[in-house]
Amino acid sequence: MAKAVRNSSTGSGKKSDSTQTGKRDGRTGKAASDKRSSKAGQAKQRAQTRSGQKQGFSMTRFIRDVRVELSKVTWPTRSELLVSTIVVLVAVAIAGVYTGALDWAFARALQLILPK
């Protein structure tokens, strides 16, 4: 009888998974992770056969999809854009002043600690 082992990746401590008990599945001795990887390959193959063609990159389809997605975007009004821009510029100015003040303070402290 196999001893149940706590799964360290999830920390759940459940005894349900066969890989936690050290057992192998009934197939040709492969571990359960092989089963998961083969399922992903099977799903990809099913998707290709459903569409009737192999899934590949098509520039025309990409541009068509981009146009569809851009039509779903809620674009800001001119006043909303102006207000957002001002907020960003003020935030950048505040961060710059804060960073500059800290830089000056640390430089001054180092001058006091390490005289020339």
N, CA, C and O atoms as CSV, one atom per row, in Angstrom:
chain,resi,resn,atom,element,x,y,z
A,1,MET,N,N,0.858,-1.178,0.000
A,1,MET,CA,C,0.000,0.000,0.000
A,1,MET,C,C,0.898,1.233,0.000
A,1,MET,O,O,1.837,1.330,0.791
A,2,ALA,N,N,0.599,2.180,-0.900
A,2,ALA,CA,C,1.421,3.386,-1.046
A,2,ALA,C,C,1.037,4.411,0.004
A,2,ALA,O,O,-0.134,4.568,0.350
A,3,LYS,N,N,2.027,5.089,0.492
A,3,LYS,CA,C,1.807,6.111,1.504
A,3,LYS,C,C,1.468,7.433,0.815
A,3,LYS,O,O,2.129,7.809,-0.152
A,4,ALA,N,N,0.442,8.144,1.303
A,4,ALA,CA,C,0.031,9.425,0.713
A,4,ALA,C,C,1.077,10.478,1.030
A,4,ALA,O,O,1.571,10.561,2.154
A,5,VAL,N,N,1.409,11.279,0.030
A,5,VAL,CA,C,2.412,12.318,0.176
A,5,VAL,C,C,1.758,13.660,-0.063
A,5,VAL,O,O,0.976,13.806,-1.002
A,6,ARG,N,N,2.061,14.640,0.763
A,6,ARG,CA,C,1.496,15.979,0.607
A,6,ARG,C,C,2.110,16.626,-0.637
A,6,ARG,O,O,3.326,16.595,-0.824
A,7,ASN,N,N,1.263,17.207,-1.478
A,7,ASN,CA,C,1.713,17.877,-2.691
A,7,ASN,C,C,2.297,19.216,-2.302
A,7,ASN,O,O,1.570,20.085,-1.819
A,8,SER,N,N,3.609,19.411,-2.501
A,8,SER,CA,C,4.272,20.639,-2.061
A,8,SER,C,C,3.932,21.828,-2.939
A,8,SER,O,O,4.036,22.967,-2.481
A,9,SER,N,N,3.528,21.608,-4.189
A,9,SER,CA,C,3.238,22.747,-5.058
A,9,SER,C,C,1.908,23.400,-4.701
A,9,SER,O,O,1.774,24.617,-4.825
A,10,THR,N,N,0.921,22.621,-4.260
A,10,THR,CA,C,-0.355,23.219,-3.900
A,10,THR,C,C,-0.556,23.274,-2.392
A,10,THR,O,O,-1.317,24.109,-1.902
A,11,GLY,N,N,0.098,22.419,-1.669
A,11,GLY,CA,C,-0.025,22.411,-0.216
A,11,GLY,C,C,-1.373,21.916,0.257
A,11,GLY,O,O,-1.751,22.157,1.404
A,12,SER,N,N,-2.114,21.221,-0.613
A,12,SER,CA,C,-3.461,20.822,-0.241
A,12,SER,C,C,-3.485,19.615,0.688
A,12,SER,O,O,-4.360,19.522,1.549
A,13,GLY,N,N,-2.555,18.701,0.535
A,13,GLY,CA,C,-2.501,17.531,1.398
A,13,GLY,C,C,-3.556,16.496,1.080
A,13,GLY,O,O,-3.777,15.585,1.879
A,14,LYS,N,N,-4.224,16.607,-0.074
A,14,LYS,CA,C,-5.264,15.651,-0.438
A,14,LYS,C,C,-4.627,14.357,-0.904
A,14,LYS,O,O,-3.493,14.351,-1.384
A,15,LYS,N,N,-5.363,13.252,-0.759
A,15,LYS,CA,C,-4.867,11.943,-1.135
A,15,LYS,C,C,-5.434,11.481,-2.478
A,15,LYS,O,O,-5.266,10.314,-2.830
A,16,SER,N,N,-6.105,12.362,-3.248
A,16,SER,CA,C,-6.837,11.903,-4.413
A,16,SER,C,C,-5.979,11.670,-5.634
A,16,SER,O,O,-6.307,10.780,-6.419
A,17,ASP,N,N,-4.915,12.399,-5.850
A,17,ASP,CA,C,-4.122,12.297,-7.070
A,17,ASP,C,C,-3.205,11.088,-6.994
A,17,ASP,O,O,-2.559,10.847,-5.974
A,18,SER,N,N,-3.154,10.324,-8.095
A,18,SER,CA,C,-2.322,9.124,-8.094
A,18,SER,C,C,-0.846,9.473,-8.106
A,18,SER,O,O,-0.028,8.673,-7.653
A,19,THR,N,N,-0.474,10.662,-8.620
A,19,THR,CA,C,0.936,11.031,-8.620
A,19,THR,C,C,1.406,11.377,-7.218
A,19,THR,O,O,2.602,11.318,-6.934
A,20,GLN,N,N,0.478,11.737,-6.334
A,20,GLN,CA,C,0.866,12.062,-4.970
A,20,GLN,C,C,1.209,10.794,-4.191
A,20,GLN,O,O,2.011,10.837,-3.258
A,21,THR,N,N,0.618,9.691,-4.562
A,21,THR,CA,C,0.874,8.450,-3.843
A,21,THR,C,C,2.016,7.660,-4.455
A,21,THR,O,O,2.372,6.590,-3.960
A,22,GLY,N,N,2.597,8.188,-5.540
A,22,GLY,CA,C,3.724,7.511,-6.159
A,22,GLY,C,C,3.316,6.460,-7.167
A,22,GLY,O,O,4.190,5.805,-7.735
A,23,LYS,N,N,2.033,6.265,-7.418
A,23,LYS,CA,C,1.565,5.280,-8.379
A,23,LYS,C,C,1.653,5.859,-9.782
A,23,LYS,O,O,1.686,7.076,-9.963
A,24,ARG,N,N,1.688,4.995,-10.748
A,24,ARG,CA,C,1.645,5.406,-12.155
A,24,ARG,C,C,0.295,5.001,-12.708
A,24,ARG,O,O,-0.358,4.087,-12.204
A,25,ASP,N,N,-0.115,5.714,-13.775
A,25,ASP,CA,C,-1.406,5.344,-14.337
A,25,ASP,C,C,-1.289,4.024,-15.091
A,25,ASP,O,O,-0.182,3.519,-15.282
A,26,GLY,N,N,-2.404,3.466,-15.517
A,26,GLY,CA,C,-2.445,2.150,-16.118
A,26,GLY,C,C,-1.857,2.070,-17.510
A,26,GLY,O,O,-1.636,0.967,-18.011
A,27,ARG,N,N,-1.590,3.213,-18.164
A,27,ARG,CA,C,-1.010,3.168,-19.503
A,27,ARG,C,C,0.445,2.747,-19.401
A,27,ARG,O,O,0.941,2.597,-18.285
A,28,THR,N,N,1.098,2.565,-20.411
A,28,THR,CA,C,2.457,2.053,-20.545
A,28,THR,C,C,3.456,2.605,-19.538
A,28,THR,O,O,4.610,2.827,-19.901
A,29,GLY,N,N,3.072,2.830,-18.318
A,29,GLY,CA,C,3.994,3.257,-17.280
A,29,GLY,C,C,4.306,4.746,-17.300
A,29,GLY,O,O,5.212,5.184,-16.591
A,30,LYS,N,N,3.595,5.527,-18.078
A,30,LYS,CA,C,3.871,6.957,-18.115
A,30,LYS,C,C,3.174,7.648,-16.954
A,30,LYS,O,O,2.138,7.187,-16.476
A,31,ALA,N,N,3.739,8.733,-16.513
A,31,ALA,CA,C,3.160,9.483,-15.400
A,31,ALA,C,C,1.949,10.271,-15.873
A,31,ALA,O,O,1.721,10.404,-17.075
A,32,ALA,N,N,1.175,10.794,-14.931
A,32,ALA,CA,C,-0.045,11.533,-15.254
A,32,ALA,C,C,0.255,12.827,-15.986
A,32,ALA,O,O,-0.611,13.337,-16.696
A,33,SER,N,N,1.454,13.376,-15.838
A,33,SER,CA,C,1.772,14.619,-16.544
A,33,SER,C,C,1.825,14.384,-18.047
A,33,SER,O,O,1.513,15.289,-18.822
A,34,ASP,N,N,2.214,13.189,-18.473
A,34,ASP,CA,C,2.203,12.862,-19.900
A,34,ASP,C,C,0.785,12.895,-20.439
A,34,ASP,O,O,0.548,13.298,-21.578
A,35,LYS,N,N,-0.150,12.469,-19.612
A,35,LYS,CA,C,-1.546,12.453,-20.008
A,35,LYS,C,C,-2.033,13.885,-20.251
A,35,LYS,O,O,-2.768,14.143,-21.204
A,36,ARG,N,N,-1.617,14.814,-19.381
A,36,ARG,CA,C,-2.036,16.207,-19.538
A,36,ARG,C,C,-1.461,16.811,-20.809
A,36,ARG,O,O,-2.169,17.510,-21.533
A,37,SER,N,N,-0.191,16.555,-21.092
A,37,SER,CA,C,0.432,17.141,-22.283
A,37,SER,C,C,-0.182,16.570,-23.551
A,37,SER,O,O,-0.324,17.289,-24.540
A,38,SER,N,N,-0.547,15.296,-23.545
A,38,SER,CA,C,-1.156,14.721,-24.731
A,38,SER,C,C,-2.567,15.262,-24.929
A,38,SER,O,O,-3.021,15.387,-26.066
A,39,LYS,N,N,-3.264,15.584,-23.851
A,39,LYS,CA,C,-4.594,16.166,-23.972
A,39,LYS,C,C,-4.522,17.539,-24.613
A,39,LYS,O,O,-5.407,17.899,-25.390
A,40,ALA,N,N,-3.487,18.317,-24.308
A,40,ALA,CA,C,-3.329,19.633,-24.920
A,40,ALA,C,C,-3.094,19.481,-26.416
A,40,ALA,O,O,-3.643,20.246,-27.209
A,41,GLY,N,N,-2.295,18.515,-26.805
A,41,GLY,CA,C,-2.051,18.266,-28.220
A,41,GLY,C,C,-3.309,17.811,-28.944
A,41,GLY,O,O,-3.554,18.197,-30.087
A,42,GLN,N,N,-4.101,16.990,-28.271
A,42,GLN,CA,C,-5.344,16.524,-28.858
A,42,GLN,C,C,-6.322,17.672,-29.036
A,42,GLN,O,O,-7.026,17.731,-30.044
A,43,ALA,N,N,-6.378,18.583,-28.073
A,43,ALA,CA,C,-7.281,19.725,-28.173
A,43,ALA,C,C,-6.892,20.623,-29.341
A,43,ALA,O,O,-7.757,21.122,-30.061
A,44,LYS,N,N,-5.600,20.826,-29.526
A,44,LYS,CA,C,-5.120,21.642,-30.642
A,44,LYS,C,C,-5.482,20.979,-31.966
A,44,LYS,O,O,-5.901,21.652,-32.907
A,45,GLN,N,N,-5.322,19.666,-32.037
A,45,GLN,CA,C,-5.631,18.946,-33.258
A,45,GLN,C,C,-7.123,19.015,-33.558
A,45,GLN,O,O,-7.514,19.163,-34.716
A,46,ARG,N,N,-7.973,18.909,-32.512
A,46,ARG,CA,C,-9.420,19.025,-32.722
A,46,ARG,C,C,-9.800,20.401,-33.230
A,46,ARG,O,O,-10.672,20.527,-34.090
A,47,ALA,N,N,-9.145,21.449,-32.701
A,47,ALA,CA,C,-9.435,22.810,-33.146
A,47,ALA,C,C,-9.076,22.978,-34.613
A,47,ALA,O,O,-9.785,23.664,-35.349
A,48,GLN,N,N,-7.980,22.357,-35.048
A,48,GLN,CA,C,-7.581,22.451,-36.448
A,48,GLN,C,C,-8.572,21.730,-37.349
A,48,GLN,O,O,-8.899,22.225,-38.428
A,49,THR,N,N,-9.053,20.572,-36.923
A,49,THR,CA,C,-9.983,19.832,-37.766
A,49,THR,C,C,-11.357,20.484,-37.769
A,49,THR,O,O,-12.064,20.395,-38.773
A,50,ARG,N,N,-11.763,21.137,-36.686
A,50,ARG,CA,C,-13.045,21.831,-36.652
A,50,ARG,C,C,-13.069,22.977,-37.643
A,50,ARG,O,O,-14.074,23.181,-38.324
A,51,SER,N,N,-11.992,23.724,-37.737
A,51,SER,CA,C,-11.963,24.874,-38.618
A,51,SER,C,C,-11.807,24.466,-40.078
A,51,SER,O,O,-12.043,25.281,-40.970
A,52,GLY,N,N,-11.421,23.239,-40.334
A,52,GLY,CA,C,-11.275,22.772,-41.687
A,52,GLY,C,C,-9.919,23.088,-42.283
A,52,GLY,O,O,-9.601,22.614,-43.373
A,53,GLN,N,N,-9.124,23.868,-41.599
A,53,GLN,CA,C,-7.778,24.191,-42.078
A,53,GLN,C,C,-6.860,24.342,-40.883
A,53,GLN,O,O,-7.312,24.464,-39.744
A,54,LYS,N,N,-5.573,24.334,-41.155
A,54,LYS,CA,C,-4.620,24.498,-40.072
A,54,LYS,C,C,-4.642,25.938,-39.580
A,54,LYS,O,O,-4.800,26.877,-40.361
A,55,GLN,N,N,-4.481,26.094,-38.266
A,55,GLN,CA,C,-4.426,27.430,-37.682
A,55,GLN,C,C,-3.063,28.015,-37.972
A,55,GLN,O,O,-2.046,27.463,-37.551
A,56,GLY,N,N,-3.029,29.122,-38.685
A,56,GLY,CA,C,-1.778,29.784,-38.998
A,56,GLY,C,C,-2.005,31.279,-38.993
A,56,GLY,O,O,-3.123,31.744,-38.771
A,57,PHE,N,N,-0.955,32.027,-39.236
A,57,PHE,CA,C,-1.051,33.474,-39.227
A,57,PHE,C,C,-1.506,33.965,-40.591
A,57,PHE,O,O,-0.945,33.586,-41.620
A,58,SER,N,N,-2.521,34.806,-40.588
A,58,SER,CA,C,-3.010,35.422,-41.807
A,58,SER,C,C,-3.087,36.925,-41.569
A,58,SER,O,O,-3.809,37.372,-40.678
A,59,MET,N,N,-2.356,37.705,-42.352
A,59,MET,CA,C,-2.320,39.150,-42.166
A,59,MET,C,C,-3.693,39.777,-42.400
A,59,MET,O,O,-4.078,40.699,-41.680
A,60,THR,N,N,-4.425,39.298,-43.382
A,60,THR,CA,C,-5.742,39.890,-43.650
A,60,THR,C,C,-6.707,39.614,-42.503
A,60,THR,O,O,-7.491,40.483,-42.123
A,61,ARG,N,N,-6.648,38.414,-41.958
A,61,ARG,CA,C,-7.526,38.105,-40.821
A,61,ARG,C,C,-7.122,38.920,-39.589
A,61,ARG,O,O,-7.979,39.380,-38.834
A,62,PHE,N,N,-5.817,39.092,-39.394
A,62,PHE,CA,C,-5.329,39.886,-38.275
A,62,PHE,C,C,-5.842,41.318,-38.366
A,62,PHE,O,O,-6.336,41.862,-37.378
A,63,ILE,N,N,-5.732,41.931,-39.538
A,63,ILE,CA,C,-6.190,43.319,-39.712
A,63,ILE,C,C,-7.695,43.410,-39.541
A,63,ILE,O,O,-8.187,44.376,-38.958
A,64,ARG,N,N,-8.432,42.437,-40.029
A,64,ARG,CA,C,-9.880,42.421,-39.853
A,64,ARG,C,C,-10.236,42.333,-38.368
A,64,ARG,O,O,-11.131,43.035,-37.897
A,65,ASP,N,N,-9.532,41.470,-37.635
A,65,ASP,CA,C,-9.787,41.332,-36.200
A,65,ASP,C,C,-9.422,42.602,-35.442
A,65,ASP,O,O,-10.109,42.978,-34.492
A,66,VAL,N,N,-8.346,43.261,-35.857
A,66,VAL,CA,C,-7.956,44.513,-35.214
A,66,VAL,C,C,-9.046,45.564,-35.416
A,66,VAL,O,O,-9.397,46.278,-34.477
A,67,ARG,N,N,-9.580,45.662,-36.627
A,67,ARG,CA,C,-10.642,46.642,-36.895
A,67,ARG,C,C,-11.880,46.352,-36.053
A,67,ARG,O,O,-12.514,47.277,-35.545
A,68,VAL,N,N,-12.226,45.077,-35.902
A,68,VAL,CA,C,-13.392,44.707,-35.093
A,68,VAL,C,C,-13.167,45.107,-33.636
A,68,VAL,O,O,-14.051,45.680,-32.998
A,69,GLU,N,N,-11.978,44.802,-33.115
A,69,GLU,CA,C,-11.685,45.141,-31.717
A,69,GLU,C,C,-11.655,46.650,-31.497
A,69,GLU,O,O,-12.135,47.136,-30.473
A,70,LEU,N,N,-11.093,47.396,-32.451
A,70,LEU,CA,C,-11.049,48.858,-32.310
A,70,LEU,C,C,-12.439,49.471,-32.365
A,70,LEU,O,O,-12.671,50.533,-31.789
A,71,SER,N,N,-13.357,48.818,-33.046
A,71,SER,CA,C,-14.723,49.349,-33.080
A,71,SER,C,C,-15.419,49.171,-31.731
A,71,SER,O,O,-16.393,49.867,-31.442
A,72,LYS,N,N,-14.926,48.243,-30.901
A,72,LYS,CA,C,-15.502,48.014,-29.574
A,72,LYS,C,C,-14.959,48.958,-28.512
A,72,LYS,O,O,-15.506,49.034,-27.412
A,73,VAL,N,N,-13.874,49.687,-28.836
A,73,VAL,CA,C,-13.232,50.563,-27.862
A,73,VAL,C,C,-14.102,51.780,-27.592
A,73,VAL,O,O,-14.671,52.363,-28.514
A,74,THR,N,N,-14.202,52.161,-26.318
A,74,THR,CA,C,-14.890,53.388,-25.950
A,74,THR,C,C,-13.846,54.488,-25.890
A,74,THR,O,O,-13.046,54.550,-24.957
A,75,TRP,N,N,-13.860,55.355,-26.896
A,75,TRP,CA,C,-12.857,56.400,-26.998
A,75,TRP,C,C,-13.241,57.575,-26.114
A,75,TRP,O,O,-14.424,57.906,-26.029
A,76,PRO,N,N,-12.273,58.225,-25.445
A,76,PRO,CA,C,-12.598,59.372,-24.584
A,76,PRO,C,C,-12.959,60.599,-25.408
A,76,PRO,O,O,-12.533,60.755,-26.553
A,77,THR,N,N,-13.753,61.461,-24.794
A,77,THR,CA,C,-14.063,62.727,-25.446
A,77,THR,C,C,-12.851,63.642,-25.336
A,77,THR,O,O,-11.900,63.344,-24.614
A,78,ARG,N,N,-12.894,64.755,-26.055
A,78,ARG,CA,C,-11.760,65.679,-26.026
A,78,ARG,C,C,-11.538,66.230,-24.625
A,78,ARG,O,O,-10.392,66.365,-24.195
A,79,SER,N,N,-12.610,66.552,-23.903
A,79,SER,CA,C,-12.453,67.098,-22.548
A,79,SER,C,C,-11.916,66.047,-21.580
A,79,SER,O,O,-11.099,66.369,-20.717
A,80,GLU,N,N,-12.363,64.793,-21.709
A,80,GLU,CA,C,-11.839,63.718,-20.854
A,80,GLU,C,C,-10.351,63.501,-21.117
A,80,GLU,O,O,-9.577,63.283,-20.185
A,81,LEU,N,N,-9.956,63.562,-22.382
A,81,LEU,CA,C,-8.558,63.393,-22.750
A,81,LEU,C,C,-7.711,64.525,-22.179
A,81,LEU,O,O,-6.606,64.288,-21.691
A,82,LEU,N,N,-8.216,65.741,-22.238
A,82,LEU,CA,C,-7.489,66.895,-21.706
A,82,LEU,C,C,-7.306,66.780,-20.193
A,82,LEU,O,O,-6.216,67.022,-19.675
A,83,VAL,N,N,-8.372,66.412,-19.494
A,83,VAL,CA,C,-8.294,66.269,-18.035
A,83,VAL,C,C,-7.320,65.151,-17.660
A,83,VAL,O,O,-6.521,65.313,-16.738
A,84,SER,N,N,-7.379,64.029,-18.359
A,84,SER,CA,C,-6.467,62.916,-18.066
A,84,SER,C,C,-5.015,63.305,-18.322
A,84,SER,O,O,-4.125,62.931,-17.558
A,85,THR,N,N,-4.780,64.049,-19.385
A,85,THR,CA,C,-3.427,64.495,-19.698
A,85,THR,C,C,-2.893,65.410,-18.615
A,85,THR,O,O,-1.734,65.296,-18.217
A,86,ILE,N,N,-3.728,66.315,-18.139
A,86,ILE,CA,C,-3.312,67.243,-17.074
A,86,ILE,C,C,-2.998,66.467,-15.803
A,86,ILE,O,O,-2.013,66.760,-15.124
A,87,VAL,N,N,-3.822,65.485,-15.477
A,87,VAL,CA,C,-3.590,64.675,-14.275
A,87,VAL,C,C,-2.247,63.947,-14.382
A,87,VAL,O,O,-1.495,63.896,-13.409
A,88,VAL,N,N,-1.948,63.396,-15.532
A,88,VAL,CA,C,-0.681,62.685,-15.723
A,88,VAL,C,C,0.494,63.645,-15.601
A,88,VAL,O,O,1.487,63.325,-14.948
A,89,LEU,N,N,0.395,64.822,-16.224
A,89,LEU,CA,C,1.487,65.790,-16.157
A,89,LEU,C,C,1.732,66.272,-14.722
A,89,LEU,O,O,2.881,66.435,-14.312
A,90,VAL,N,N,0.662,66.497,-13.964
A,90,VAL,CA,C,0.808,66.917,-12.569
A,90,VAL,C,C,1.448,65.799,-11.749
A,90,VAL,O,O,2.316,66.064,-10.918
A,91,ALA,N,N,1.025,64.545,-11.976
A,91,ALA,CA,C,1.602,63.416,-11.241
A,91,ALA,C,C,3.086,63.259,-11.561
A,91,ALA,O,O,3.880,62.972,-10.665
A,92,VAL,N,N,3.470,63.441,-12.819
A,92,VAL,CA,C,4.879,63.347,-13.200
A,92,VAL,C,C,5.680,64.476,-12.558
A,92,VAL,O,O,6.803,64.259,-12.102
A,93,ALA,N,N,5.105,65.685,-12.521
A,93,ALA,CA,C,5.798,66.818,-11.897
A,93,ALA,C,C,6.003,66.574,-10.403
A,93,ALA,O,O,7.081,66.844,-9.873
A,94,ILE,N,N,4.986,66.069,-9.729
A,94,ILE,CA,C,5.099,65.782,-8.294
A,94,ILE,C,C,6.162,64.711,-8.048
A,94,ILE,O,O,6.983,64.843,-7.140
A,95,ALA,N,N,6.145,63.645,-8.862
A,95,ALA,CA,C,7.141,62.577,-8.705
A,95,ALA,C,C,8.547,63.116,-8.973
A,95,ALA,O,O,9.498,62.721,-8.298
A,96,GLY,N,N,8.685,64.007,-9.946
A,96,GLY,CA,C,9.989,64.591,-10.245
A,96,GLY,C,C,10.511,65.452,-9.113
A,96,GLY,O,O,11.689,65.380,-8.765
A,97,VAL,N,N,9.634,66.270,-8.534
A,97,VAL,CA,C,10.041,67.118,-7.413
A,97,VAL,C,C,10.424,66.246,-6.215
A,97,VAL,O,O,11.423,66.515,-5.547
A,98,TYR,N,N,9.647,65.220,-5.945
A,98,TYR,CA,C,9.913,64.314,-4.829
A,98,TYR,C,C,11.268,63.614,-5.015
A,98,TYR,O,O,12.080,63.553,-4.092
A,99,THR,N,N,11.491,63.091,-6.218
A,99,THR,CA,C,12.750,62.405,-6.499
A,99,THR,C,C,13.933,63.363,-6.418
A,99,THR,O,O,14.991,63.015,-5.892
A,100,GLY,N,N,13.745,64.575,-6.944
A,100,GLY,CA,C,14.804,65.580,-6.880
A,100,GLY,C,C,15.135,65.969,-5.451
A,100,GLY,O,O,16.304,66.142,-5.104
A,101,ALA,N,N,14.098,66.109,-4.614
A,101,ALA,CA,C,14.316,66.466,-3.206
A,101,ALA,C,C,15.074,65.353,-2.476
A,101,ALA,O,O,15.987,65.628,-1.697
A,102,LEU,N,N,14.697,64.112,-2.728
A,102,LEU,CA,C,15.412,62.995,-2.098
A,102,LEU,C,C,16.864,62.938,-2.571
A,102,LEU,O,O,17.771,62.692,-1.775
A,103,ASP,N,N,17.079,63.165,-3.856
A,103,ASP,CA,C,18.436,63.151,-4.397
A,103,ASP,C,C,19.279,64.241,-3.736
A,103,ASP,O,O,20.419,63.993,-3.342
A,104,TRP,N,N,18.725,65.439,-3.616
A,104,TRP,CA,C,19.441,66.545,-2.982
A,104,TRP,C,C,19.756,66.218,-1.513
A,104,TRP,O,O,20.864,66.467,-1.037
A,105,ALA,N,N,18.753,65.652,-0.797
A,105,ALA,CA,C,18.942,65.345,0.621
A,105,ALA,C,C,20.035,64.280,0.810
A,105,ALA,O,O,20.889,64.417,1.686
A,106,PHE,N,N,20.004,63.233,-0.004
A,106,PHE,CA,C,21.023,62.188,0.125
A,106,PHE,C,C,22.410,62.702,-0.272
A,106,PHE,O,O,23.408,62.343,0.352
A,107,ALA,N,N,22.471,63.533,-1.299
A,107,ALA,CA,C,23.766,64.098,-1.707
A,107,ALA,C,C,24.321,64.978,-0.583
A,107,ALA,O,O,25.513,64.923,-0.281
A,108,ARG,N,N,23.462,65.784,0.029
A,108,ARG,CA,C,23.886,66.654,1.121
A,108,ARG,C,C,24.356,65.821,2.319
A,108,ARG,O,O,25.365,66.147,2.944
A,109,ALA,N,N,23.627,64.749,2.636
A,109,ALA,CA,C,24.013,63.883,3.756
A,109,ALA,C,C,25.361,63.219,3.490
A,109,ALA,O,O,26.175,63.105,4.407
A,110,LEU,N,N,25.612,62.785,2.278
A,110,LEU,CA,C,26.893,62.183,1.955
A,110,LEU,C,C,28.028,63.200,2.022
A,110,LEU,O,O,29.148,62.860,2.404
A,111,GLN,N,N,27.741,64.439,1.655
A,111,GLN,CA,C,28.781,65.475,1.780
A,111,GLN,C,C,29.159,65.709,3.225
A,111,GLN,O,O,30.325,65.956,3.532
A,112,LEU,N,N,28.181,65.633,4.119
A,112,LEU,CA,C,28.453,65.817,5.544
A,112,LEU,C,C,29.223,64.632,6.116
A,112,LEU,O,O,30.120,64.800,6.942
A,113,ILE,N,N,28.859,63.424,5.661
A,113,ILE,CA,C,29.500,62.217,6.191
A,113,ILE,C,C,30.900,62.034,5.616
A,113,ILE,O,O,31.825,61.679,6.346
A,114,LEU,N,N,31.064,62.271,4.328
A,114,LEU,CA,C,32.328,62.059,3.641
A,114,LEU,C,C,32.860,63.399,3.107
A,114,LEU,O,O,32.682,63.709,1.928
A,115,PRO,N,N,33.498,64.177,3.955
A,115,PRO,CA,C,34.010,65.469,3.450
A,115,PRO,C,C,35.128,65.252,2.452
A,115,PRO,O,O,35.795,64.218,2.470
A,116,LYS,N,N,35.334,66.233,1.577
A,116,LYS,CA,C,36.362,66.114,0.526
A,116,LYS,C,C,37.738,66.252,1.054
A,116,LYS,O,O,38.702,66.175,0.292
